[in-house]
Amino acid sequence: MDQKKKKKDKIGKKIIETIFPFMSNQKANQQTIGQGEQVQKKVDPYMDLCQFEYIYSSMKSVSEGSISIFSEWLKIMQADLIDLNKLSQLIINGINDECKALRGVTWRILLGYLTPSKKQWINRLETNKKNYIALVDEHILSTLRNSKQPAQNDHPLNRSKDSSYNNRFEDFNLWQTIENDTKRTRQREGFFHIENQEASLFEDVKKLYIQDQVAILRLKRVDIEYNYDVLTRILFIYTKLNGQYIQGMNELVAILYYCFVNDDSTLLRSQAEVDTFFCFTILLSQFRYNFFSKDEASICNGFIQNKIRVVQEIIKKHDFRLYDHMLKIKIDPKLFMSKWFMTVFTKEFKLYDTIILWDHILCELDDKNELLNYIALAIIHWLREDLLKGEFGEVITILQNLENQKLKVIQLIETTLMYKKQFKLK
């Protein structure tokens, strides 16, 4: 085992030093504290991000196959302009656990949050952090401050839009509605019910936040902030800016935040809440009609119905036996596919499998919504034999509880790619 580990370390170091010559001379990034004292390395988080030094530490004990992925990824990143097609093709089958350090930056790039030019990254991160903190102040803290100093003619029963009492009352209801969902988000995994380790993001407003926002908006302990509180804050601000919270949004935010807050980069971890907010906004613009808002109910319903119809037509044409069986036992695809599409399959698999599937989804640079149709076909493909055997109750239970069906996400991705190549869904 020691020999294998040494071999892996040697291969990884050789590759990384070939790609980054500056890494072969560690003294360039070190500072001598004094004669006879320990040499310490200067850590510049922004330089660490743009030069990917944190990736190097992640490569130290991985398989040769993973080192190959690391090296190819780093070569792509070294270009003046990152080639999105090469990047998406590299990870289209998912990022394995050994290579998870690549995921945070890769997702941000594929979503369009980080540009193909690395020169703009630092400014983007710094600017968005300031903007997000300003949004927290405007939509959460200012409301609380104003409620402490109401206008002279304002009163608790005032329901006008400019009433500080009314604004606080509406915000309280919205916060509670969102929190009811974030508290239930992936409870079995437990992650969202542990303390948020990156709360230092709001150190400058922390006192007001802890004493006022938590006490008023959550009515619970004020000395601990949990990860689901972060999800609530992100969705609260998103809703204040965009008009309406819809159940299911919490599932999408959760996947992004989990990925970002567990990054190997110290800088990216500290940006997790900020970047989740902006990446979620981008993602929702791409899946806008997957959610049934009151104002666009007919449009959204028609959009989802059309997606379901397209999938049904493919099954009818290429697997009439299954199509006919589902028709005979009166299975309405809306009973399961609506949830699949609306939540982008986040509720159908365990957390790790969902993240692997999202690696694949985010690699789709053209039409991510169309890709969801292929994924639906792939799921039905792998469940086909069980579906043909079952009656209504059994079949609907299978299709509404995919997590219990022991589907292998890597096989689903391979089948999705096969269907994407074979069919053109219109």
Secondary structure, DSSP 8 states (H G I E B T S, - for coil): -HHHHHHHHHHHHHHHHHH-GGGG-GGGGEEE-STTS-EEE---HHHHHHTTHHHHHHTTT--HHHHHHHHHHHHHHHSSS--HHHHHHHSTT---GGGGGGHHHHHHHHTTSS-SSGGGHHHHHHHHHHHHHHHHIIIIIHHHHHHHS--TT--TT--STT-HHHHHHHHHHHHHHHHHHHTTTTTTT-GGGSB-TTGGGGGGGHHHIIIIIIHHHT-S-SS--BHHHHHHHHHHHHHHHHS---TTHHHHHHHHHHHHHT-S-HHHHHTHHHHHHHHHHHHHHHSGGGS--STTHHHHHHHHHHHHHHHHHHHHHH-HHHHHHHHHTT--THHHHHHHHHTTTTTSS-HHHHHHHHHHHHT--S-HHHHHHHHHHHHHHHHHHHHHH--HHHHHHHHH-GGGTT--HHHHHHHHHHHHHH----
